[in-house]
């Protein structure tokens, strides 16, 4: 199993929708059994500028993490779709052990 995690900005869009929604929709269409999007409350990126969820924070500056626990073949299919769409998305792929107790 793979944990496939994408980090996108709230303001990133693709095909007329927020990129995190597009990723979830595309994964569902590929048969990936589940995925989740998590909005950050604080963080900083390569530029070192801290963003926090406050009244004064500019909308769209925080990260959204989109995660899938998926078989390796399906992880490859999703990554291939992103390559074909020419998307520039940071991701982390890890081998994980997953199950239900």
MOPAC internal coordinates of N, CA, C and O (Angstrom, degrees):
PM7 1SCF
backbone

  N    0.0000 0     0.00 0     0.00 0    0    0    0
  C    1.4563 1     0.00 0     0.00 0    1    0    0
  C    1.5248 1   109.01 1     0.00 0    2    1    0
  O    1.2310 1   121.44 1   -30.45 1    3    2    1
  N    1.3038 1   114.86 1   149.55 1    3    2    1
  C    1.4605 1   121.88 1   177.24 1    5    3    2
  C    1.5152 1   109.88 1  -120.07 1    6    5    3
  O    1.2310 1   121.07 1   -37.20 1    7    6    5
  N    1.3235 1   115.56 1   142.80 1    7    6    5
  C    1.4590 1   121.69 1   166.76 1    9    7    6
  C    1.5162 1   104.92 1   -99.80 1   10    9    7
  O    1.2310 1   120.65 1   -65.42 1   11   10    9
  N    1.3201 1   116.36 1   114.58 1   11   10    9
  C    1.4541 1   122.80 1  -178.83 1   13   11   10
  C    1.5229 1   107.12 1  -110.42 1   14   13   11
  O    1.2310 1   120.80 1   -64.73 1   15   14   13
  N    1.3254 1   116.07 1   115.27 1   15   14   13
  C    1.4597 1   122.18 1  -175.68 1   17   15   14
  C    1.5189 1   109.64 1  -120.26 1   18   17   15
  O    1.2310 1   120.99 1   -50.03 1   19   18   17
  N    1.3185 1   115.70 1   129.97 1   19   18   17
  C    1.4618 1   122.64 1   176.36 1   21   19   18
  C    1.5225 1   108.32 1  -113.59 1   22   21   19
  O    1.2310 1   120.56 1   -38.70 1   23   22   21
  N    1.3275 1   116.53 1   141.30 1   23   22   21
  C    1.4622 1   122.59 1   176.29 1   25   23   22
  C    1.5237 1   107.55 1  -116.75 1   26   25   23
  O    1.2310 1   120.70 1   -63.67 1   27   26   25
  N    1.3162 1   116.26 1   116.33 1   27   26   25
  C    1.4587 1   121.50 1  -178.28 1   29   27   26
  C    1.5215 1   109.19 1  -129.24 1   30   29   27
  O    1.2310 1   120.93 1   -16.68 1   31   30   29
  N    1.3036 1   115.83 1   163.32 1   31   30   29
  C    1.4562 1   121.75 1   175.85 1   33   31   30
  C    1.5205 1   109.06 1   -87.04 1   34   33   31
  O    1.2310 1   121.03 1   -31.48 1   35   34   33
  N    1.3239 1   115.64 1   148.52 1   35   34   33
  C    1.4673 1   120.15 1   175.41 1   37   35   34
  C    1.5230 1   111.13 1   -55.37 1   38   37   35
  O    1.2310 1   120.41 1   146.43 1   39   38   37
  N    1.3165 1   116.82 1   -33.57 1   39   38   37
  C    1.4639 1   120.20 1  -173.80 1   41   39   38
  C    1.5301 1   113.65 1   -87.84 1   42   41   39
  O    1.2310 1   119.55 1   175.04 1   43   42   41
  N    1.3402 1   118.46 1    -4.96 1   43   42   41
  C    1.4617 1   120.61 1   178.15 1   45   43   42
  C    1.5271 1   110.09 1   -72.51 1   46   45   43
  O    1.2310 1   120.87 1   -47.17 1   47   46   45
  N    1.3272 1   115.94 1   132.83 1   47   46   45
  C    1.4552 1   121.90 1   178.31 1   49   47   46
  C    1.5274 1   109.84 1  -127.34 1   50   49   47
  O    1.2310 1   121.84 1   -25.29 1   51   50   49
  N    1.3270 1   114.08 1   154.71 1   51   50   49
  C    1.4598 1   120.52 1   174.14 1   53   51   50
  C    1.5263 1   107.01 1  -150.93 1   54   53   51
  O    1.2310 1   120.44 1   -44.18 1   55   54   53
  N    1.3126 1   116.76 1   135.82 1   55   54   53
  C    1.4691 1   122.59 1   179.21 1   57   55   54
  C    1.5276 1   111.46 1    55.43 1   58   57   55
  O    1.2310 1   120.72 1  -143.34 1   59   58   57
  N    1.3365 1   116.23 1    36.66 1   59   58   57
  C    1.4577 1   120.85 1   174.94 1   61   59   58
  C    1.5160 1   116.03 1    77.65 1   62   61   59
  O    1.2310 1   120.05 1  -164.67 1   63   62   61
  N    1.3271 1   117.50 1    15.33 1   63   62   61
  C    1.4689 1   119.81 1   179.18 1   65   63   62
  C    1.5203 1   109.20 1  -142.80 1   66   65   63
  O    1.2310 1   120.26 1   -18.72 1   67   66   65
  N    1.3470 1   117.10 1   161.28 1   67   66   65
  C    1.4658 1   118.59 1   175.23 1   69   67   66
  C    1.5290 1   109.82 1   -55.86 1   70   69   67
  O    1.2310 1   120.63 1   -40.12 1   71   70   69
  N    1.3275 1   116.40 1   139.88 1   71   70   69
  C    1.4625 1   120.47 1  -175.55 1   73   71   70
  C    1.5213 1   112.08 1   -59.49 1   74   73   71
  O    1.2310 1   120.10 1   144.10 1   75   74   73
  N    1.3442 1   117.41 1   -35.90 1   75   74   73
  C    1.4732 1   118.30 1   179.42 1   77   75   74
  C    1.5271 1   110.47 1   -64.38 1   78   77   75
  O    1.2310 1   119.51 1   142.23 1   79   78   77
  N    1.3298 1   118.53 1   -37.77 1   79   78   77
  C    1.4688 1   121.28 1   175.82 1   81   79   78
  C    1.5263 1   110.68 1   -65.81 1   82   81   79
  O    1.2310 1   120.85 1   137.72 1   83   82   81
  N    1.3257 1   115.97 1   -42.28 1   83   82   81
  C    1.4589 1   120.46 1   179.94 1   85   83   82
  C    1.5295 1   110.28 1   -60.87 1   86   85   83
  O    1.2310 1   120.49 1   136.23 1   87   86   85
  N    1.3408 1   116.68 1   -43.77 1   87   86   85
  C    1.4728 1   120.37 1   179.00 1   89   87   86
  C    1.5310 1   111.03 1   -60.51 1   90   89   87
  O    1.2310 1   120.31 1   134.82 1   91   90   89
  N    1.3348 1   117.02 1   -45.18 1   91   90   89
  C    1.4631 1   120.45 1   179.55 1   93   91   90
  C    1.5263 1   110.92 1   -63.80 1   94   93   91
  O    1.2310 1   120.45 1   136.66 1   95   94   93
  N    1.3222 1   116.74 1   -43.34 1   95   94   93
  C    1.4608 1   120.68 1  -179.92 1   97   95   94
  C    1.5227 1   111.33 1   -64.24 1   98   97   95
  O    1.2310 1   120.66 1   134.80 1   99   98   97
  N    1.3306 1   116.34 1   -45.20 1   99   98   97
  C    1.4688 1   120.38 1  -178.85 1  101   99   98
  C    1.5319 1   110.45 1   -64.61 1  102  101   99
  O    1.2310 1   120.20 1   138.20 1  103  102  101
  N    1.3227 1   117.22 1   -41.80 1  103  102  101
  C    1.4671 1   120.64 1   178.71 1  105  103  102
  C    1.5295 1   110.85 1   -62.16 1  106  105  103
  O    1.2310 1   120.75 1   138.54 1  107  106  105
  N    1.3129 1   116.16 1   -41.46 1  107  106  105
  C    1.4611 1   120.46 1   178.37 1  109  107  106
  C    1.5263 1   110.61 1   -62.26 1  110  109  107
  O    1.2310 1   120.26 1   138.17 1  111  110  109
  N    1.3271 1   117.11 1   -41.83 1  111  110  109
  C    1.4646 1   121.80 1   178.89 1  113  111  110
  C    1.5303 1   111.41 1   -64.33 1  114  113  111
  O    1.2310 1   120.25 1   150.03 1  115  114  113
  N    1.3268 1   117.12 1   -29.97 1  115  114  113
  C    1.4694 1   120.95 1   179.13 1  117  115  114
  C    1.5276 1   112.63 1   -80.88 1  118  117  115
  O    1.2310 1   120.43 1   173.23 1  119  118  117
  N    1.3416 1   116.79 1    -6.77 1  119  118  117
  C    1.4580 1   120.38 1   179.80 1  121  119  118
  C    1.5172 1   114.32 1    92.56 1  122  121  119
  O    1.2310 1   120.01 1  -168.38 1  123  122  121
  N    1.3130 1   117.58 1    11.62 1  123  122  121
  C    1.4695 1   120.52 1   175.78 1  125  123  122
  C    1.5235 1   107.09 1   -68.73 1  126  125  123
  O    1.2310 1   119.94 1   -54.28 1  127  126  125
  N    1.3399 1   117.72 1   125.72 1  127  126  125
  C    1.4637 1   120.91 1  -168.28 1  129  127  126
  C    1.5297 1   116.52 1   -69.85 1  130  129  127
  O    1.2310 1   118.97 1   168.81 1  131  130  129
  N    1.3055 1   119.57 1   -11.19 1  131  130  129
  C    1.4624 1   119.57 1   178.29 1  133  131  130
  C    1.5039 1   111.17 1  -179.22 1  134  133  131
  O    1.2310 1   121.33 1   -24.95 1  135  134  133
  N    1.3117 1   115.06 1   155.05 1  135  134  133
  C    1.4543 1   121.47 1   177.85 1  137  135  134
  C    1.5135 1   108.88 1  -160.27 1  138  137  135
  O    1.2310 1   120.75 1   -20.49 1  139  138  137
  N    1.3204 1   116.18 1   159.51 1  139  138  137
  C    1.4611 1   121.14 1  -178.95 1  141  139  138
  C    1.5131 1   110.06 1  -140.97 1  142  141  139
  O    1.2310 1   121.25 1   -30.34 1  143  142  141
  N    1.3327 1   115.20 1   149.66 1  143  142  141
  C    1.4600 1   122.13 1   175.03 1  145  143  142
  C    1.5237 1   107.54 1  -117.87 1  146  145  143
  O    1.2310 1   120.86 1   -45.46 1  147  146  145
  N    1.3383 1   115.97 1   134.54 1  147  146  145
  C    1.4611 1   122.69 1  -178.31 1  149  147  146
  C    1.5219 1   108.72 1  -125.58 1  150  149  147
  O    1.2310 1   120.16 1   -53.61 1  151  150  149
  N    1.3193 1   117.30 1   126.39 1  151  150  149
  C    1.4594 1   121.53 1  -179.64 1  153  151  150
  C    1.5248 1   109.05 1   -90.98 1  154  153  151
  O    1.2310 1   121.01 1   -45.42 1  155  154  153
  N    1.3136 1   115.67 1   134.58 1  155  154  153
  C    1.4708 1   121.15 1   179.58 1  157  155  154
  C    1.5241 1   110.21 1   -72.79 1  158  157  155
  O    1.2310 1   120.96 1   -27.11 1  159  158  157
  N    1.3352 1   115.76 1   152.89 1  159  158  157
  C    1.4614 1   120.11 1   172.66 1  161  159  158
  C    1.5202 1   110.90 1  -103.89 1  162  161  159
  O    1.2310 1   120.53 1   162.31 1  163  162  161
  N    1.3327 1   116.59 1   -17.69 1  163  162  161
  C    1.4581 1   121.67 1   176.38 1  165  163  162
  C    1.5241 1   108.31 1  -163.31 1  166  165  163
  O    1.2310 1   120.93 1   -22.93 1  167  166  165
  N    1.3326 1   115.82 1   157.07 1  167  166  165
  C    1.4523 1   119.63 1   176.71 1  169  167  166
  C    1.5109 1   111.62 1   167.96 1  170  169  167
  O    1.2310 1   121.51 1    -6.39 1  171  170  169
  N    1.3379 1   114.71 1   173.61 1  171  170  169
  C    1.4574 1   120.82 1   173.84 1  173  171  170
  C    1.5182 1   107.94 1  -144.96 1  174  173  171
  O    1.2310 1   121.22 1   -23.97 1  175  174  173
  N    1.3184 1   115.26 1   156.03 1  175  174  173
  C    1.4546 1   121.09 1  -177.79 1  177  175  174
  C    1.5066 1   111.20 1  -115.59 1  178  177  175
  O    1.2310 1   121.34 1    23.62 1  179  178  177
  N    1.3279 1   115.04 1  -156.38 1  179  178  177
  C    1.4652 1   120.89 1  -176.65 1  181  179  178
  C    1.5194 1   112.93 1   -58.64 1  182  181  179
  O    1.2310 1   120.37 1   151.07 1  183  182  181
  N    1.3352 1   116.91 1   -28.93 1  183  182  181
  C    1.4644 1   119.27 1  -178.62 1  185  183  182
  C    1.5236 1   112.98 1   -78.22 1  186  185  183
  O    1.2310 1   119.83 1   170.48 1  187  186  185
  N    1.3318 1   117.93 1    -9.52 1  187  186  185
  C    1.4615 1   121.95 1   177.33 1  189  187  186
  C    1.5173 1   114.73 1    79.95 1  190  189  187
  O    1.2310 1   119.62 1   179.07 1  191  190  189
  N    1.3210 1   118.33 1    -0.93 1  191  190  189
  C    1.4617 1   121.64 1  -178.80 1  193  191  190
  C    1.5226 1   110.07 1   -80.60 1  194  193  191
  O    1.2310 1   120.73 1   -55.47 1  195  194  193
  N    1.3217 1   116.21 1   124.53 1  195  194  193
  C    1.4665 1   122.14 1  -179.40 1  197  195  194
  C    1.5202 1   110.05 1   -78.48 1  198  197  195
  O    1.2310 1   120.88 1   -47.03 1  199  198  197
  N    1.3154 1   115.91 1   132.97 1  199  198  197
  C    1.4645 1   122.68 1   175.23 1  201  199  198
  C    1.5163 1   107.19 1  -120.34 1  202  201  199
  O    1.2310 1   120.58 1   -45.56 1  203  202  201
  N    1.3195 1   116.49 1   134.44 1  203  202  201
  C    1.4533 1   121.31 1   177.75 1  205  203  202
  C    1.5131 1   109.36 1  -131.51 1  206  205  203
  O    1.2310 1   121.22 1   -26.88 1  207  206  205
  N    1.3263 1   115.28 1   153.12 1  207  206  205
  C    1.4496 1   120.00 1   177.34 1  209  207  206
  C    1.5241 1   108.45 1   -78.28 1  210  209  207
  O    1.2310 1   120.91 1   -84.12 1  211  210  209
  N    1.3171 1   115.87 1    95.88 1  211  210  209
  C    1.4590 1   121.81 1   177.73 1  213  211  210
  C    1.5124 1   108.13 1  -134.59 1  214  213  211
  O    1.2310 1   121.00 1    -9.50 1  215  214  213
  N    1.2954 1   115.69 1   170.50 1  215  214  213
  C    1.4589 1   120.95 1   178.85 1  217  215  214
  C    1.5259 1   111.30 1   -58.75 1  218  217  215
  O    1.2310 1   120.59 1   145.58 1  219  218  217
  N    1.3325 1   116.47 1   -34.42 1  219  218  217
  C    1.4548 1   120.85 1  -174.68 1  221  219  218
  C    1.5291 1   113.91 1   -90.24 1  222  221  219
  O    1.2310 1   119.94 1   171.50 1  223  222  221
  N    1.3264 1   117.72 1    -8.50 1  223  222  221
  C    1.4633 1   120.53 1  -179.14 1  225  223  222
  C    1.5232 1   110.09 1   -65.19 1  226  225  223
  O    1.2310 1   120.76 1   -43.15 1  227  226  225
  N    1.3113 1   116.14 1   136.85 1  227  226  225
  C    1.4571 1   120.35 1   177.51 1  229  227  226
  C    1.5208 1   109.58 1   -68.57 1  230  229  227
  O    1.2310 1   120.83 1   -45.75 1  231  230  229
  N    1.3082 1   116.02 1   134.25 1  231  230  229
  C    1.4653 1   120.99 1   179.63 1  233  231  230
  C    1.5197 1   110.00 1   -60.63 1  234  233  231
  O    1.2310 1   120.77 1   -40.68 1  235  234  233
  N    1.3280 1   116.13 1   139.32 1  235  234  233
  C    1.4427 1   120.72 1   174.85 1  237  235  234
  C    1.5073 1   115.67 1    90.09 1  238  237  235
  O    1.2310 1   119.45 1  -176.46 1  239  238  237
  N    1.3148 1   118.66 1     3.54 1  239  238  237
  C    1.4581 1   120.90 1  -176.88 1  241  239  238
  C    1.5255 1   113.34 1   -91.39 1  242  241  239
  O    1.2310 1   119.72 1   166.43 1  243  242  241
  N    1.3092 1   118.15 1   -13.57 1  243  242  241
  C    1.4616 1   120.17 1  -178.09 1  245  243  242
  C    1.5271 1   111.16 1   -91.63 1  246  245  243
  O    1.2310 1   121.47 1   -20.34 1  247  246  245
  N    1.3141 1   114.79 1   159.66 1  247  246  245
  C    1.4666 1   121.24 1  -177.54 1  249  247  246
  C    1.5242 1   111.07 1   -85.29 1  250  249  247
  O    1.2310 1   121.82 1   -26.22 1  251  250  249
  N    1.3264 1   114.12 1   153.78 1  251  250  249
  C    1.4516 1   122.44 1   170.18 1  253  251  250
  C    1.5246 1   106.20 1  -122.08 1  254  253  251
  O    1.2310 1   120.92 1   -51.47 1  255  254  253
  N    1.3274 1   115.85 1   128.53 1  255  254  253
  C    1.4606 1   121.45 1   177.64 1  257  255  254
  C    1.5246 1   107.45 1  -100.51 1  258  257  255
  O    1.2310 1   120.80 1   -52.97 1  259  258  257
  N    1.3241 1   116.07 1   127.03 1  259  258  257
  C    1.4627 1   121.79 1   179.14 1  261  259  258
  C    1.5195 1   107.10 1  -115.91 1  262  261  259
  O    1.2310 1   120.61 1   -57.53 1  263  262  261
  N    1.3367 1   116.45 1   122.47 1  263  262  261
  C    1.4701 1   120.51 1  -174.00 1  265  263  262
  C    1.5201 1   112.06 1  -123.73 1  266  265  263
  O    1.2310 1   122.31 1   -33.57 1  267  266  265
  N    1.3267 1   113.19 1   146.43 1  267  266  265
  C    1.4572 1   122.10 1   175.11 1  269  267  266
  C    1.5244 1   108.09 1  -137.70 1  270  269  267
  O    1.2310 1   120.13 1   -44.91 1  271  270  269
  N    1.3226 1   117.36 1   135.09 1  271  270  269
  C    1.4631 1   122.13 1   167.96 1  273  271  270
  C    1.5189 1   104.27 1  -104.31 1  274  273  271
  O    1.2310 1   120.91 1   -64.57 1  275  274  273
  N    1.3239 1   115.86 1   115.43 1  275  274  273
  C    1.4543 1   119.87 1  -163.82 1  277  275  274
  C    1.5277 1   110.98 1  -148.44 1  278  277  275
  O    1.2310 1   121.30 1   -26.46 1  279  278  277
  N    1.3188 1   115.12 1   153.54 1  279  278  277
  C    1.4606 1   120.77 1   173.65 1  281  279  278
  C    1.5235 1   109.18 1   -62.97 1  282  281  279
  O    1.2310 1   120.59 1   -28.93 1  283  282  281
  N    1.3113 1   116.48 1   151.07 1  283  282  281
  C    1.4650 1   121.59 1  -176.06 1  285  283  282
  C    1.5278 1   112.82 1   -56.48 1  286  285  283
  O    1.2310 1   120.09 1   138.57 1  287  286  285
  N    1.3204 1   117.43 1   -41.43 1  287  286  285
  C    1.4705 1   120.52 1  -178.23 1  289  287  286
  C    1.5312 1   111.39 1   -63.52 1  290  289  287
  O    1.2310 1   120.07 1   140.86 1  291  290  289
  N    1.3233 1   117.48 1   -39.14 1  291  290  289
  C    1.4610 1   120.62 1   178.78 1  293  291  290
  C    1.5343 1   111.48 1   -72.04 1  294  293  291
  O    1.2310 1   120.47 1   146.30 1  295  294  293
  N    1.3313 1   116.70 1   -33.70 1  295  294  293
  C    1.4693 1   119.89 1   175.16 1  297  295  294
  C    1.5265 1   109.18 1   -61.56 1  298  297  295
  O    1.2310 1   120.39 1   136.83 1  299  298  297
  N    1.3252 1   116.85 1   -43.17 1  299  298  297
  C    1.4692 1   121.11 1   177.88 1  301  299  298
  C    1.5254 1   111.34 1   -61.65 1  302  301  299
  O    1.2310 1   120.43 1   137.60 1  303  302  301
  N    1.3328 1   116.79 1   -42.40 1  303  302  301
  C    1.4636 1   120.38 1   179.68 1  305  303  302
  C    1.5292 1   110.93 1   -61.18 1  306  305  303
  O    1.2310 1   120.25 1   135.53 1  307  306  305
  N    1.3242 1   117.12 1   -44.47 1  307  306  305
  C    1.4597 1   120.18 1  -179.72 1  309  307  306
  C    1.5237 1   111.11 1   -64.98 1  310  309  307
  O    1.2310 1   120.26 1   137.17 1  311  310  309
  N    1.3179 1   117.11 1   -42.83 1  311  310  309
  C    1.4689 1   119.94 1   177.54 1  313  311  310
  C    1.5311 1   111.08 1   -63.72 1  314  313  311
  O    1.2310 1   120.23 1   142.82 1  315  314  313
  N    1.3247 1   117.17 1   -37.18 1  315  314  313
  C    1.4685 1   120.52 1   177.22 1  317  315  314
  C    1.5260 1   111.30 1   -62.77 1  318  317  315
  O    1.2310 1   120.39 1   140.99 1  319  318  317
  N    1.3267 1   116.86 1   -39.01 1  319  318  317
  C    1.4677 1   121.09 1   177.96 1  321  319  318
  C    1.5223 1   110.03 1   -62.85 1  322  321  319
  O    1.2310 1   120.12 1   137.12 1  323  322  321
  N    1.3391 1   117.38 1   -42.88 1  323  322  321
  C    1.4613 1   120.55 1   179.03 1  325  323  322
  C    1.5243 1   111.03 1   -63.42 1  326  325  323
  O    1.2310 1   120.14 1   139.77 1  327  326  325
  N    1.3334 1   117.34 1   -40.23 1  327  326  325
  C    1.4665 1   121.21 1   176.68 1  329  327  326
  C    1.5325 1   110.22 1   -62.03 1  330  329  327
  O    1.2310 1   120.65 1   135.19 1  331  330  329
  N    1.3270 1   116.37 1   -44.81 1  331  330  329
  C    1.4674 1   120.73 1  -178.86 1  333  331  330
  C    1.5241 1   111.78 1   -64.75 1  334  333  331
  O    1.2310 1   120.18 1   149.34 1  335  334  333
  N    1.3268 1   117.25 1   -30.66 1  335  334  333
  C    1.4671 1   122.05 1   179.55 1  337  335  334
  C    1.5321 1   111.62 1   -84.26 1  338  337  335
  O    1.2310 1   120.32 1   177.49 1  339  338  337
  N    1.3325 1   117.00 1    -2.51 1  339  338  337
  C    1.4664 1   122.15 1  -178.74 1  341  339  338
  C    1.5217 1   113.04 1    60.13 1  342  341  339
  O    1.2310 1   120.52 1  -143.79 1  343  342  341
  N    1.3177 1   116.60 1    36.21 1  343  342  341
  C    1.4625 1   121.09 1   179.94 1  345  343  342
  C    1.5153 1   110.76 1   -84.08 1  346  345  343
  O    1.2310 1   120.85 1   -37.79 1  347  346  345
  N    1.3099 1   115.99 1   142.21 1  347  346  345
  C    1.4602 1   123.43 1   176.86 1  349  347  346
  C    1.5219 1   107.44 1  -107.20 1  350  349  347
  O    1.2310 1   120.56 1   -89.02 1  351  350  349
  N    1.3349 1   116.54 1    90.98 1  351  350  349
  C    1.4615 1   122.25 1  -173.71 1  353  351  350
  C    1.5207 1   109.13 1  -129.14 1  354  353  351
  O    1.2310 1   120.71 1   -50.32 1  355  354  353
  N    1.3400 1   116.25 1   129.68 1  355  354  353
  C    1.4557 1   120.45 1   176.04 1  357  355  354
  C    1.5324 1   108.25 1   -76.94 1  358  357  355
  O    1.2310 1   120.79 1   -45.62 1  359  358  357
  N    1.3504 1   116.10 1   134.38 1  359  358  357
  C    1.4610 1   119.71 1   178.60 1  361  359  358
  C    1.5229 1   110.19 1  -141.54 1  362  361  359
  O    1.2310 1   121.87 1   -19.08 1  363  362  361
  N    1.3244 1   114.03 1   160.92 1  363  362  361
  C    1.4636 1   123.02 1   173.88 1  365  363  362
  C    1.5229 1   106.68 1  -128.74 1  366  365  363
  O    1.2310 1   121.29 1   -46.56 1  367  366  365
  N    1.3139 1   115.14 1   133.44 1  367  366  365
  C    1.4704 1   120.61 1   178.72 1  369  367  366
  C    1.5190 1   107.60 1  -124.49 1  370  369  367
  O    1.2310 1   121.08 1   -55.87 1  371  370  369
  N    1.3308 1   115.54 1   124.13 1  371  370  369
  C    1.4668 1   121.23 1  -178.34 1  373  371  370
  C    1.5211 1   109.59 1  -130.74 1  374  373  371
  O    1.2310 1   121.23 1   -34.47 1  375  374  373
  N    1.3078 1   115.26 1   145.53 1  375  374  373
  C    1.4635 1   119.65 1   171.72 1  377  375  374
  C    1.5262 1   107.36 1   -80.23 1  378  377  375
  O    1.2310 1   120.56 1   -48.61 1  379  378  377
  N    1.3215 1   116.54 1   131.39 1  379  378  377
  C    1.4639 1   120.96 1  -177.69 1  381  379  378
  C    1.5240 1   110.44 1  -134.98 1  382  381  379
  O    1.2310 1   122.00 1   -20.12 1  383  382  381
  N    1.3081 1   113.78 1   159.88 1  383  382  381
  C    1.4488 1   121.08 1   171.02 1  385  383  382
  C    1.5196 1   106.21 1  -105.40 1  386  385  383
  O    1.2310 1   120.34 1   -52.02 1  387  386  385
  N    1.3246 1   116.95 1   127.98 1  387  386  385
  C    1.4612 1   120.49 1  -177.95 1  389  387  386
  C    1.5211 1   109.37 1  -136.50 1  390  389  387
  O    1.2310 1   120.99 1   -28.97 1  391  390  389
  N    1.3072 1   115.71 1   151.03 1  391  390  389
  C    1.4473 1   119.89 1   178.87 1  393  391  390
  C    1.5022 1   111.16 1  -176.23 1  394  393  391
  O    1.2310 1   120.96 1     2.60 1  395  394  393
  N    1.2990 1   115.77 1  -177.40 1  395  394  393
  C    1.4589 1   122.73 1   177.89 1  397  395  394
  C    1.5207 1   107.64 1  -122.46 1  398  397  395
  O    1.2310 1   120.59 1   -46.83 1  399  398  397
  N    1.3111 1   116.48 1   133.17 1  399  398  397
  C    1.4765 1   120.73 1   178.02 1  401  399  398
  C    1.5042 1   108.91 1  -109.49 1  402  401  399
  O    1.2310 1   120.10 1   180.00 1  403  402  401

